[in-house]
Amino acid sequence: MNIKSDIALSDSGFVFNPASGESYTVNPIGVEIIQFLKDGKSIAEVSEQILENYNTDLTTVDKDLNDFIVMLKQYSLIDNND
């Protein structure tokens, strides 16, 4: 699963889609997730990193990560072939 290559992401959580001209704001964990995906990490690898970096459990990570991926798809931030 890859974030579209032209999506701009700032450290402060600003996400810009030049194809649509729309911009969004994500929290610091959202920034990490998007950056992991831009770096080519799989969903399983992203999940592992979140579990390693934060005091949470696998069930919560899986649910929240899935919800976030659905949102990224809704906003057309993920490549269509994913």
C-alpha positions as CSV (number, residue, x, y, z in Angstrom):
1,M,0.0,0.0,0.0
2,N,1.6,3.2,-1.1
3,I,0.8,6.9,-0.6
4,K,0.7,8.7,-4.0
5,S,4.1,10.0,-4.8
6,D,3.0,13.6,-5.3
7,I,1.4,13.9,-1.9
8,A,3.2,16.5,0.2
9,L,3.6,15.9,4.0
10,S,5.0,18.4,6.5
11,D,6.4,17.5,9.9
12,S,3.5,19.5,11.5
13,G,0.9,17.3,9.9
14,F,-0.1,19.3,6.8
15,V,-1.0,16.9,3.9
16,F,-1.5,18.4,0.4
17,N,-2.8,16.5,-2.6
18,P,-1.8,18.6,-5.7
19,A,-4.0,16.5,-8.0
20,S,-7.2,17.8,-6.2
21,G,-5.8,20.9,-4.6
22,E,-7.1,19.7,-1.2
23,S,-5.2,19.8,2.0
24,Y,-5.7,18.0,5.3
25,T,-4.3,17.9,8.8
26,V,-3.2,14.8,10.6
27,N,-1.9,14.2,14.1
28,P,1.7,13.2,14.8
29,I,0.9,9.5,14.6
30,G,-0.9,10.1,11.3
31,V,2.3,11.8,10.1
32,E,4.3,8.7,11.1
33,I,1.9,6.4,9.4
34,I,1.9,8.4,6.1
35,Q,5.7,8.6,6.2
36,F,6.0,4.8,6.8
37,L,3.7,4.2,3.8
38,K,5.6,6.7,1.6
39,D,8.8,4.8,2.6
40,G,7.2,1.6,1.2
41,K,6.4,-0.2,4.5
42,S,3.6,-2.7,4.5
43,I,0.6,-2.4,6.8
44,A,2.1,-5.1,9.0
45,E,5.4,-3.2,9.3
46,V,3.5,0.0,10.2
47,S,1.6,-1.9,12.8
48,E,4.8,-3.3,14.3
49,Q,6.4,0.2,14.5
50,I,3.4,1.7,16.2
51,L,3.3,-1.2,18.7
52,E,7.0,-0.6,19.4
53,N,6.8,3.2,19.7
54,Y,3.5,3.5,21.7
55,N,1.9,2.0,24.8
56,T,-1.0,0.2,23.1
57,D,-2.2,-3.2,22.1
58,L,-2.5,-5.0,18.7
59,T,-6.3,-4.9,18.7
60,T,-6.4,-1.1,19.1
61,V,-3.6,-0.6,16.5
62,D,-5.3,-2.8,13.9
63,K,-8.6,-1.1,14.3
64,D,-7.3,2.4,14.3
65,L,-4.8,1.8,11.5
66,N,-7.5,0.2,9.3
67,D,-9.8,3.2,10.0
68,F,-7.0,5.6,9.0
69,I,-6.3,3.6,5.8
70,V,-10.0,3.8,4.9
71,M,-9.8,7.6,5.4
72,L,-6.7,7.9,3.2
73,K,-8.5,5.9,0.4
74,Q,-11.6,8.2,0.8
75,Y,-9.4,11.2,0.3
76,S,-7.6,9.6,-2.7
77,L,-4.2,9.7,-1.1
78,I,-3.4,6.1,-1.8
79,D,-2.4,4.8,-5.3
80,N,-5.3,3.2,-7.1
81,N,-3.4,-0.1,-7.6
82,D,-3.3,-0.7,-3.9
